Amino acid sequence: MNAADLAIKSLGPCRIDSPLKPLIESRRTTVHYVAEDDRVLFHDTARLVAESGCAAAALPGFEPAGPRRSIFFDPAKMRVGIVTCGGLCPGINDVIRGLVMELAFHYGVQRIHGFRNGYQGFISRYGHDVLDLTPALVSDIDEDGGTILGTSRGGQDPEEIVDCLERMNVNALFVIGGDGTLRGAMQIAGVIAARGQRIAVVGIPKTIDNDIPFIDQSFGFQSAFGEAAKSIRAAHVEAKAAPHGVGLVKLMGRHSGFIACYAALAEPDANYVLIPEVPFALDGPHGLLDHLVARVRRSGHAVIVAAEGAGQHLIAAAAAGADASGNARLHDVGLFLRQRITDHFAAAGVELNLKYIDPSYAIRSVPANPYDSVYCLRLAQNAVHAALAGRTEMVVGRWHGRFVHIPMALAVSQRNQVAPDGDLWLSVLEATGQPRSFGSAHASGLGTGGTLTRPAADRAPGEAK
């Protein structure tokens, strides 16, 4: 990573005094303050800094987010667009509300347009109307999940989208969406640049799976895993209520198992967590199925949490195709595991009472919790500050606890995933007591003892730690 990778594009010099200038200049310098001409360093440990080989002045760092004393656009003459794309996620309405309130009340922007149903909203043949967003209209939308603008998947012609922006004299476009949406936003910004237009394109990254890199955490993620934890608790109650009970919970997480990991840590009743980043075997003496049978015989119950992308390599079936966004359709690992577990217990002659819970759509449609509501508001505020200052082709995020500007190209350059050798997965192994791998001689667990200590409340009478 070098400084050029973190550089933010600008539409031009800022020559207009910001309405927030008096507020900015009244602030005192504290440990939390980052000046607009400072940088938030990419590396956060002494070893990483030393290994970079850079002098202090050359260390790579992000441009800090926040209001500027001078801005590029004249707020009184601005027209702004907002669009939401992709799957639902807690907090989208909070972001929309935050954008409108910041634009209207602090910068005086009065012409704010909401484009309906994702990128389709810019294309005339779909016939979607444009919603005029006012503070009165959005004042209570944060109480509901979903998005008042609607959403859709799939790309649209960026030339047609820019045609629409030009017809409506839009000066700044706020895009709320995941990696596919941000790739589309980059194409839009490319067309704008090729036409010599000055339209800011600023993203607020949205992913319920927390899989966008170079941000501490995506908005809505805390709400999602908090809701998911309730399903783990329910599965545990069901499993303990019947002889040889097994609770199986499938959670969201196509390529990244963050929701499964955090939910299992928030409600530490899971005995097994399966994620896409850690392959596992079902069969054989070190496979999951034999381990599960032994666990149920010993303890009387078990709870399994599986991310939707886990175990795809085990499912021998026809190709599932792709969705409108180009994402490969996943096979249903929950139904697959339910059948394989049922068959294995029957073959072993062991009674089984299995309860399967799939709360996926219920999770992503809930309103944001208080933490995410605050996070969404602050992301929205910083997105507005960036756009008014003429920043473009970038997203706002938080890095090492500080809000920063991140180039869109960097935000879509890779996928954030659970590191199998990282501290999060180690915490999951400690909390569940599951082996560090299934299908090898190392499937005996962490340490020399072969198992990890489980909470006393989760052990059957007389069961060894």
Secondary structure per residue as TSV (DSSP state, phi and psi in degrees):
chain	resnum	aa	ss	phi	psi
A	1	M	-	360.0	130.2
A	2	N	-	-130.5	175.2
A	3	A	G	-60.8	-34.7
A	4	A	G	-64.3	-33.0
A	5	D	G	-66.0	-23.7
A	6	L	G	-104.1	2.8
A	7	A	-	-68.7	140.7
A	8	I	-	-105.7	134.8
A	9	K	E	-77.0	145.6
A	10	S	E	-130.3	146.2
A	11	L	S	-79.6	-15.5
A	12	G	S	155.4	178.7
A	13	P	-	-67.4	148.9
A	14	C	-	-94.0	115.1
A	15	R	-	-120.6	1.5
A	16	I	E	-107.8	130.8
A	17	D	E	-62.7	130.8
A	18	S	-	-75.1	143.9
A	19	P	T	-60.3	-19.7
A	20	L	T	-92.5	2.7
A	21	K	H	-56.9	-46.0
A	22	P	H	-60.2	-37.8
A	23	L	H	-66.3	-41.4
A	24	I	H	-63.4	-45.3
A	25	E	H	-74.5	-12.7
A	26	S	T	-87.4	-8.1
A	27	R	-	-78.1	146.7
A	28	R	-	-93.8	151.9
A	29	T	-	-74.3	127.4
A	30	T	-	-133.5	177.2
A	31	V	T	-63.6	-20.9
A	32	H	T	-89.2	-11.4
A	33	Y	-	-84.6	134.7
A	34	V	-	-124.5	118.0
A	35	A	-	-65.5	152.9
A	36	E	T	-66.2	-21.5
A	37	D	T	-98.1	9.7
A	38	D	S	-89.6	-177.0
A	39	R	-	-135.6	148.5
A	40	V	E	-97.9	112.8
A	41	L	E	-62.2	141.7
A	42	F	S	-67.6	-44.3
A	43	H	-	-87.6	145.8
A	44	D	-	-127.8	12.8
A	45	T	S	-129.4	153.4
A	46	A	H	-61.4	-37.6
A	47	R	H	-65.4	-43.8
A	48	L	H	-63.7	-39.3
A	49	V	H	-63.0	-45.1
A	50	A	H	-63.7	-40.4
A	51	E	H	-70.3	-21.0
A	52	S	H	-68.2	-25.7
A	53	G	T	70.5	14.6
A	54	C	-	-98.2	147.1
A	55	A	-	-69.6	160.1
A	56	A	G	-54.3	-42.4
A	57	A	G	-68.3	-21.2
A	58	A	G	-102.9	2.6
A	59	L	-	-61.6	135.1
A	60	P	-	-65.6	139.1
A	61	G	E	-154.3	155.5
A	62	F	E	-84.9	148.9
A	63	E	E	-69.6	129.4
A	64	P	E	-69.3	146.1
A	65	A	-	-83.4	172.6
A	66	G	S	125.2	170.2
A	67	P	-	-69.3	148.5
A	68	R	-	-109.4	153.1
A	69	R	S	-67.6	-34.5
A	70	S	E	-122.7	145.4
A	71	I	E	-127.1	164.7
A	72	F	S	-87.2	-43.6
A	73	F	S	-92.7	148.6
A	74	D	-	-86.6	109.4
A	75	P	G	-56.2	-33.4
A	76	A	G	-66.2	-20.8
A	77	K	G	-109.6	6.5
A	78	M	-	-84.5	148.8
A	79	R	E	-122.3	135.6
A	80	V	E	-125.7	144.1
A	81	G	E	-119.0	147.4
A	82	I	E	-132.3	136.1
A	83	V	E	-140.5	144.6
A	84	T	E	-120.7	135.3
A	85	C	-	-134.9	161.1
A	86	G	S	82.2	-163.3
A	87	G	S	-72.3	162.5
A	88	L	-	-72.5	160.0
A	89	C	-	-160.9	139.8
A	90	P	T	-57.8	133.2
A	91	G	T	105.6	-5.0
A	92	I	H	-60.8	-46.1
A	93	N	H	-62.9	-32.8
A	94	D	H	-62.8	-40.1
A	95	V	H	-66.4	-45.5
A	96	I	H	-57.4	-48.3
A	97	R	H	-59.8	-45.0
A	98	G	H	-61.8	-40.4
A	99	L	H	-61.8	-48.5
A	100	V	H	-64.6	-45.0
A	101	M	H	-64.2	-42.1
A	102	E	I	-67.1	-44.2
A	103	L	I	-62.0	-46.2
A	104	A	I	-76.6	-48.1
A	105	F	I	-86.4	-30.1
A	106	H	I	-103.9	-23.8
A	107	Y	S	-114.8	-13.2
A	108	G	-	79.3	16.5
A	109	V	-	-76.0	126.1
A	110	Q	-	-112.4	-14.7
A	111	R	E	-108.3	94.7
A	112	I	E	-122.1	119.2
A	113	H	E	-110.4	132.8
A	114	G	E	-102.0	120.8
A	115	F	E	-91.2	128.1
A	116	R	S	-85.7	146.5
A	117	N	S	58.3	50.9
A	118	G	G	68.1	-152.4
A	119	Y	G	-66.3	-15.0
A	120	Q	G	-60.2	-28.7
A	121	G	G	-63.7	-16.7
A	122	F	G	-90.9	-13.0
A	123	I	-	-101.1	122.8
A	124	S	G	-63.3	-32.9
A	125	R	G	-67.1	-17.8
A	126	Y	G	-79.7	-20.6
A	127	G	-	73.7	19.6
A	128	H	-	-80.6	134.8
A	129	D	-	-78.5	165.6
A	130	V	E	-103.2	134.9
A	131	L	E	-98.9	126.3
A	132	D	E	-80.4	116.8
A	133	L	-	-94.3	121.8
A	134	T	-	-124.4	159.4
A	135	P	H	-55.1	-39.4
A	136	A	H	-63.9	-39.1
A	137	L	H	-68.0	-37.0
A	138	V	H	-99.1	3.0
A	139	S	T	-58.5	-33.1
A	140	D	T	-114.8	7.2
A	141	I	G	-70.4	-18.3
A	142	D	G	-69.0	-11.2
A	143	E	G	-78.9	-11.1
A	144	D	S	-117.3	150.8
A	145	G	S	-77.3	-179.2
A	146	G	S	78.2	-156.0
A	147	T	-	-143.1	129.9
A	148	I	T	-67.5	-16.8
A	149	L	T	-88.7	-10.7
A	150	G	-	75.0	171.9
A	151	T	-	-152.8	166.5
A	152	S	-	-157.9	164.9
A	153	R	-	-110.8	163.5
A	154	G	S	98.4	145.7
A	155	G	-	-82.3	159.8
A	156	Q	-	-129.4	164.3
A	157	D	-	-65.7	116.5
A	158	P	H	-63.7	-26.7
A	159	E	H	-64.2	-43.5
A	160	E	H	-66.3	-36.6
A	161	I	H	-64.2	-44.3
A	162	V	H	-68.4	-34.2
A	163	D	H	-54.2	-45.3
A	164	C	H	-64.2	-44.8
A	165	L	H	-59.7	-40.0
A	166	E	H	-68.4	-42.5
A	167	R	H	-60.5	-37.0
A	168	M	T	-91.8	2.0
A	169	N	T	56.4	39.8
A	170	V	-	-75.8	131.3
A	171	N	-	-99.2	-23.7
A	172	A	E	-145.7	136.6
A	173	L	E	-121.3	124.0
A	174	F	E	-100.2	124.5
A	175	V	E	-115.0	120.6
A	176	I	E	-109.1	110.2
A	177	G	E	-179.6	178.6
A	178	G	-	-91.4	-157.4
A	179	D	H	-64.7	-38.8
A	180	G	H	-64.0	-40.9
A	181	T	H	-63.6	-42.1
A	182	L	H	-69.3	-33.6
A	183	R	H	-63.8	-40.0
A	184	G	H	-63.2	-39.1
A	185	A	H	-64.0	-35.5
A	186	M	H	-65.3	-37.8
A	187	Q	H	-65.5	-41.1
A	188	I	H	-60.6	-46.1
A	189	A	H	-62.8	-34.5
A	190	G	H	-64.7	-41.6
A	191	V	H	-66.4	-41.3
A	192	I	H	-58.3	-46.2
A	193	A	H	-64.8	-41.0
A	194	A	H	-63.3	-30.8
A	195	R	T	-86.3	-2.7
A	196	G	T	73.3	20.9
A	197	Q	-	-86.7	159.9
A	198	R	-	-117.6	82.8
A	199	I	-	-124.5	122.0
A	200	A	E	-77.7	136.2
A	201	V	E	-121.7	110.8
A	202	V	E	-123.8	131.7
A	203	G	E	-106.3	147.8
A	204	I	E	-116.0	104.9
A	205	P	E	-66.2	131.0
A	206	K	-	-124.2	120.8
A	207	T	-	-158.3	117.5
A	208	I	T	-67.5	-23.0
A	209	D	T	-82.8	-4.2
A	210	N	-	61.8	34.4
A	211	D	-	-104.2	11.2
A	212	I	-	-86.7	128.2
A	213	P	S	-78.7	166.4
A	214	F	S	64.0	25.9
A	215	I	S	-134.0	146.1
A	216	D	S	-60.2	-40.8
A	217	Q	-	-167.5	143.6
A	218	S	-	-85.0	151.2
A	219	F	T	-67.3	147.5
A	220	G	T	86.5	-14.4
A	221	F	H	-66.5	-42.9
A	222	Q	H	-63.2	-40.5
A	223	S	H	-62.3	-40.3
A	224	A	H	-66.3	-49.1
A	225	F	H	-73.8	-25.6
A	226	G	H	-64.3	-41.8
A	227	E	H	-68.9	-39.0
A	228	A	H	-63.1	-34.0
A	229	A	H	-61.3	-29.8
A	230	K	H	-63.5	-35.5
A	231	S	H	-69.5	-34.6
A	232	I	H	-65.8	-41.0
A	233	R	H	-62.2	-43.4
A	234	A	H	-62.8	-40.9
A	235	A	H	-63.6	-37.4
A	236	H	H	-66.1	-43.5
A	237	V	H	-61.2	-45.6
A	238	E	H	-62.8	-42.9
A	239	A	H	-64.3	-38.9
A	240	K	H	-77.8	-14.2
A	241	A	T	-86.0	-5.8
A	242	A	S	-136.2	150.6
A	243	P	T	-63.6	135.2
A	244	H	T	51.9	49.7
A	245	G	E	-84.0	140.6
A	246	V	E	-129.4	123.8
A	247	G	E	-100.9	126.9
A	248	L	E	-119.1	119.3
A	249	V	E	-118.7	124.8
A	250	K	E	-103.1	126.3
A	251	L	E	-118.6	165.2
A	252	M	-	-69.2	154.0
A	253	G	-	144.7	80.2
A	254	R	S	-65.4	-51.2
A	255	H	S	-123.1	-10.5
A	256	S	-	-131.3	131.9
A	257	G	-	-98.0	30.1
A	258	F	H	-64.2	-42.5
A	259	I	H	-62.5	-44.7
A	260	A	H	-60.8	-43.8
A	261	C	H	-65.6	-51.1
A	262	Y	H	-68.1	-38.3
A	263	A	H	-64.8	-38.9
A	264	A	H	-68.9	-29.7
A	265	L	H	-78.1	-34.1
A	266	A	H	-70.0	-34.3
A	267	E	S	-126.3	81.8
A	268	P	T	-76.5	56.8
A	269	D	T	-106.1	-3.3
A	270	A	-	-79.4	140.4
A	271	N	S	-101.0	-19.8
A	272	Y	E	-142.5	133.6
A	273	V	E	-123.9	125.1
A	274	L	E	-115.8	125.5
A	275	I	-	-131.5	159.4
A	276	P	T	-62.4	-29.9
A	277	E	T	-74.5	-15.9
A	278	V	S	-122.9	97.7
A	279	P	-	-61.6	153.3
A	280	F	-	-144.9	159.2
A	281	A	-	-109.0	144.1
A	282	L	-	-89.6	-41.2
A	283	D	S	-100.0	167.7
A	284	G	S	93.4	168.4
A	285	P	T	-64.8	-20.8
A	286	H	T	-110.6	14.6
A	287	G	S	-83.3	168.7
A	288	L	H	-62.0	-40.6
A	289	L	H	-65.1	-46.1
A	290	D	H	-64.5	-38.1
A	291	H	H	-64.0	-39.0
A	292	L	H	-66.6	-43.9
A	293	V	H	-59.1	-45.0
A	294	A	H	-63.3	-39.3
A	295	R	H	-63.7	-45.4
A	296	V	H	-68.2	-39.4
A	297	R	H	-61.7	-37.9
A	298	R	H	-78.4	-45.1
A	299	S	H	-106.8	-16.4
A	300	G	S	92.6	-10.4
A	301	H	E	-164.1	169.0
A	302	A	E	-162.4	154.2
A	303	V	E	-127.4	130.5
A	304	I	E	-117.7	132.1
A	305	V	E	-115.7	123.4
A	306	A	E	-124.5	125.1
A	307	A	E	-70.5	148.3
A	308	E	T	-61.1	-25.5
A	309	G	T	-90.8	-0.4
A	310	A	T	-72.6	147.5
A	311	G	T	66.4	17.0
A	312	Q	G	-62.7	-28.2
A	313	H	G	-68.1	-15.1
A	314	L	G	-90.5	-14.2
A	315	I	-	-95.0	106.3
A	316	A	-	-86.1	100.0
A	317	A	-	-152.9	168.4
A	318	A	-	-63.5	154.2
A	319	A	-	-54.7	137.0
A	320	A	-	-88.7	-4.5
A	321	G	-	82.8	-159.6
A	322	A	B	-138.6	156.1
A	323	D	-	-88.6	-174.7
A	324	A	T	-65.0	-21.1
A	325	S	T	-89.8	-0.2
A	326	G	S	88.4	3.1
A	327	N	-	-77.4	135.6
A	328	A	B	-62.0	133.7
A	329	R	-	-73.5	133.0
A	330	L	-	-89.9	147.6
A	331	H	-	-74.1	153.3
A	332	D	-	-79.6	97.6
A	333	V	H	-68.6	-27.0
A	334	G	H	-64.4	-50.1
A	335	L	H	-65.2	-37.1
A	336	F	H	-62.2	-48.1
A	337	L	H	-64.9	-39.6
A	338	R	H	-57.6	-44.8
A	339	Q	H	-69.1	-43.9
A	340	R	H	-65.7	-39.2
A	341	I	H	-64.7	-44.6
A	342	T	H	-59.3	-46.5
A	343	D	H	-65.3	-39.6
A	344	H	H	-68.7	-41.3
A	345	F	H	-64.3	-40.2
A	346	A	H	-63.3	-42.7
A	347	A	H	-66.1	-30.8
A	348	A	H	-84.3	-5.1
A	349	G	T	69.4	31.1
A	350	V	-	-111.2	131.1
A	351	E	-	-60.8	145.7
A	352	L	-	-142.2	131.5
A	353	N	E	-122.3	98.2
A	354	L	E	-105.6	131.5
A	355	K	E	-117.5	126.1
A	356	Y	E	-109.2	128.8
A	357	I	E	-126.5	127.0
A	358	D	-	-127.5	94.8
A	359	P	-	-95.6	18.6
A	360	S	H	-51.6	-56.4
A	361	Y	H	-71.7	-28.7
A	362	A	H	-66.5	-33.0
A	363	I	H	-70.2	-47.7
A	364	R	H	-76.1	-11.8
A	365	S	T	-98.2	0.5
A	366	V	S	-78.6	157.0
A	367	P	-	-66.7	160.3
A	368	A	-	-67.8	145.4
A	369	N	-	-77.9	172.1
A	370	P	H	-56.5	-39.9
A	371	Y	H	-60.8	-49.9
A	372	D	H	-66.3	-32.4
A	373	S	H	-60.4	-43.5
A	374	V	H	-64.8	-45.3
A	375	Y	H	-61.6	-43.5
A	376	C	H	-61.6	-43.6
A	377	L	H	-61.2	-44.4
A	378	R	H	-69.5	-35.9
A	379	L	H	-62.2	-44.4
A	380	A	H	-62.1	-45.2
A	381	Q	H	-58.9	-44.7
A	382	N	H	-71.1	-30.5
A	383	A	H	-64.8	-40.8
A	384	V	H	-65.1	-45.7
A	385	H	H	-56.4	-42.6
A	386	A	H	-65.1	-46.8
A	387	A	H	-63.4	-44.3
A	388	L	H	-63.3	-27.7
A	389	A	T	-85.5	6.7
A	390	G	T	82.1	13.2
A	391	R	E	-74.6	147.6
A	392	T	E	-150.1	163.3
A	393	E	S	52.8	47.8
A	394	M	E	-145.8	164.4
A	395	V	E	-124.7	159.2
A	396	V	E	-99.0	145.1
A	397	G	E	-161.0	-176.1
A	398	R	E	-123.6	130.3
A	399	W	E	-128.8	121.2
A	400	H	T	54.9	36.8
A	401	G	T	84.1	0.2
A	402	R	E	-119.0	142.9
A	403	F	E	-77.6	134.8
A	404	V	E	-140.7	167.7
A	405	H	E	-99.1	132.1
A	406	I	E	-124.8	127.1
A	407	P	E	-58.3	138.8
A	408	M	H	-58.2	-38.6
A	409	A	H	-58.9	-36.0
A	410	L	H	-74.0	-36.8
A	411	A	H	-67.1	-22.0
A	412	V	T	-111.9	11.8
A	413	S	S	-76.6	-21.2
A	414	Q	S	-159.8	179.2
A	415	R	-	-113.5	133.9
A	416	N	-	-74.9	125.0
A	417	Q	-	-135.9	161.4
A	418	V	-	-69.5	126.2
A	419	A	-	-81.2	119.8
A	420	P	T	-58.3	-25.2
A	421	D	T	-104.1	12.2
A	422	G	S	-91.5	176.1
A	423	D	H	-72.6	-29.1
A	424	L	H	-64.5	-48.7
A	425	W	H	-65.6	-35.1
A	426	L	H	-61.3	-40.5
A	427	S	H	-62.3	-39.3
A	428	V	H	-63.7	-44.6
A	429	L	H	-62.1	-39.4
A	430	E	H	-65.4	-40.7
A	431	A	H	-72.6	-37.9
A	432	T	H	-87.5	-32.0
A	433	G	-	78.9	8.3
A	434	Q	-	-73.9	156.9
A	435	P	-	-60.6	155.8
A	436	R	S	-74.1	-13.6
A	437	S	-	-156.5	154.4
A	438	F	S	-117.3	131.5
A	439	G	S	107.9	8.2
A	440	S	S	-141.6	172.7
A	441	A	T	-66.3	-13.6
A	442	H	T	-85.6	8.4
A	443	A	T	-78.3	13.8
A	444	S	T	-83.6	-8.1
A	445	G	-	111.3	-174.7
A	446	L	S	-83.5	143.0
A	447	G	S	76.0	179.3
A	448	T	T	-79.7	-17.2
A	449	G	T	-76.6	-18.8
A	450	G	S	89.8	-20.8
A	451	T	S	-140.3	166.6
A	452	L	-	-107.8	153.1
A	453	T	-	-64.6	130.4
A	454	R	-	-103.1	153.6
A	455	P	-	-57.1	143.3
A	456	A	G	-56.4	-35.0
A	457	A	G	-65.8	-18.1
A	458	D	G	-103.8	7.5
A	459	R	S	-105.6	141.2
A	460	A	-	-68.2	154.2
A	461	P	T	-53.9	130.1
A	462	G	T	81.9	-2.8
A	463	E	-	-74.8	135.8
A	464	A	-	-72.1	153.1
A	465	K	-	-64.7	360.0
